[in-house]
Amino acid sequence: MPAADVLIPAGVPKGTPLFDGRRLFERLTRSSEDGLKRAHFKNHWIAAALLSPQLIILLFFFFIPSWKALSLAFVQVDPFGGKSLFVGWRNFTELFASQPYRNSAWLTFWFTIVQNIATLALAGALAFATDHIIRGRFAYRSILLLPYAIAPVISGAIWAYLFNPTVGPVAMGIHAMGLPWDPNLRSGDALILITISAVWKHICYDYIFLVAAMLAVPQSLREAAAIDGAGQLKRFFTISLPLITPTIMYLFIINMVYGLFDTFPIIDAVTSGGPAGSTTTLVYKVYQDGFVMLNLGSSAAQSVILMILAVTFTVLQFRAMDRKVNYQV
């Protein structure tokens, strides 16, 4: 159509452009600013009062300890109150050259991976079974959520008793089958025990998220697949599983953080890092070197390394949460 034949809306002066990008940008910017102003507090002291409890907690339980650990990581400290000597990067170089630390890092890696996969697999199976339980569904969910209400130390003590080679009922059953079992002397048994304890304690967390994710899957898609002859497992792997992939990715990162940092009380209650350091993970080695061996410089350097790992996983977590996933069905 020629330019002269373009229809101009009524009320618009002749010569006015039909699309004014600058005016559109100003309108969008003004509406956004108005929305932000409505969210502001008229009295800044109210906002400061509401933020102060969180800021105080962060100050005393994160920023000050982090600064203290960072400062101790570059010095050699007398544990009996003497002077401190600046040693630069020596704590880190000795740490990476230490064979026990490398063994602990390797153990932590495999322990975290195994408990992560086992927790996701069992929680996924239990979440899948939730849709197929008709009677007692409320009791089923309540029982699965009970471990989350138990303190990690109590959880570890329970499993330590059950698998105790002398009085534990589960250990007696293993011995009755003619199988050796002694987590106090055998490193493999101790690793199995802390893995079972860690998975049992965290499985309910993954279960909650996976059940919520499966409930968000459109029922019409599963019904259409059922009409086409797809079985329950095929519907799960071809429809439900792809749609809950973002949740699985989020849980994978959370489980990694859990295995790295939150298993300390379980290990302390079950094996105390033994036998012969075979269950000493990175976070437990920080405790042993700092509070048992009183090597504060090495312990602080290990804390800095763990802090870097925590920041890395936090960034990955936010990237996974902000990821936009679109599916064409």
Stockholm file with secondary structure:
# STOCKHOLM 1.0

chainA/1-329         MPAADVLIPAGVPKGTPLFDGRRLFERLTRSSEDGLKRAHFKNHWIAAALLSPQLIILLFFFFIPSWKALSLAFVQVDPFGGKSLFVGWRNFTELFASQPYRNSAWLTFWFTIVQNIATLALAGALAFATDHIIRGRFAYRSILLLPYAIAPVISGAIWAYLFNPTVGPVAMGIHAMGLPWDPNLRSGDALILITISAVWKHICYDYIFLVAAMLAVPQSLREAAAIDGAGQLKRFFTISLPLITPTIMYLFIINMVYGLFDTFPIIDAVTSGGPAGSTTTLVYKVYQDGFVMLNLGSSAAQSVILMILAVTFTVLQFRAMDRKVNYQV
#=GR chainA/1-329 SS CCGGGCCCCTTCCTTCCSCCHHHHHHHHHHHHHHHHHHHSCSSHHHHHHHHHHHHHHHIIIIIHHHHHHHHHTTEEECTTSCCEEECTTHHHHHHHHCHHHHHHHHHHHHHHHHHHHHHHHHHHHHHHHHTTCCTTHHHHHHHHHGGGGSCHHHHHHHHHHHTCTTTCHHHHHHHHTTCCCCTTTCHHHHHHHHHHHHHHHHHHHHHHHHHHHHHTSCHHHHHHHHHTTCCHHHHIIIIIHHHTHHHHHHHHHHHHHIIIIITHHHHHHHTTTCSTTTTCCHHHHHHIIIIISCCHHHHHHHHHHHHHHHHHHHHHHHHHHHCCCCCCC
#=GC SS_cons         CCGGGCCCCTTCCTTCCSCCHHHHHHHHHHHHHHHHHHHSCSSHHHHHHHHHHHHHHHIIIIIHHHHHHHHHTTEEECTTSCCEEECTTHHHHHHHHCHHHHHHHHHHHHHHHHHHHHHHHHHHHHHHHHTTCCTTHHHHHHHHHGGGGSCHHHHHHHHHHHTCTTTCHHHHHHHHTTCCCCTTTCHHHHHHHHHHHHHHHHHHHHHHHHHHHHHTSCHHHHHHHHHTTCCHHHHIIIIIHHHTHHHHHHHHHHHHHIIIIITHHHHHHHTTTCSTTTTCCHHHHHHIIIIISCCHHHHHHHHHHHHHHHHHHHHHHHHHHHCCCCCCC
//
